[in-house]
Amino acid sequence: MTKSWGVVIVAAGRGSRMKTSESKQFLLLQDKPIFIHTLEVFSRMPMIKDIVVVTGATDVERCEEWIKQTGLYDHRTRVVEGGKERQESVYAGLQMLSTDYVLIHDGVRPFVQSEHIEACMKAAALSGAAVLAVPVKDTIKQVSAEGIITATPDRSSLWSIQTPQAFRLLEVIEAHKQAAESGFAGTDDAMLVERLGGQVKVVEGSYTNIKITTPEDLDYAAFMQKREREQ
């Protein structure tokens, strides 16, 4: 039986590291907010049954308006209010879905490629959970509170985790539910599933799947778009 898929796109951050008054997901790339570029990628995938965009309470209306203006508003797409923290926002989005599986993706990762999304989906369908990631390029050091190096982990075993992250819907909802009840805050959704004993498969993605969080990231995103237009 074919499994149904939904997507939660998280576009509720305030983006303090961007040092702008505007939330990072609403900053413009080619005259469209960053989250719209992200939404376009998933909207082009026919295997996606439901798309939930989670945003801040004061941004729901303008988020809906942008989606309508760009022609992406259809029967699959909903915009819902998130929480104060990312984890709360994801949980709110998950509860709007009734699919078998779900992809959870950062709204400010607009350069994710459909082939990598599909690879993540296939891995999750086989193993129950999967995440996109890339091998780290730099040597990583563990450092003490005093600024002294205490260890150098083997780089060959280290991966930089990205999104989307893919899960069986009921399992990731349960992971979020238990985390909320115990007051546990994870650094990503996979961590919540791991906490309950779940195994998460790593699928190699692309270094271009950046999360736009700083002014330098925004400059790089503009460069990437310019390069794509010239190809």
Order of alpha helices (4+ residues) and beta strands (2+ residues): beta-beta-beta-alpha-beta-alpha-beta-alpha-beta-alpha-beta-beta-beta-beta-alpha-alpha-beta-alpha
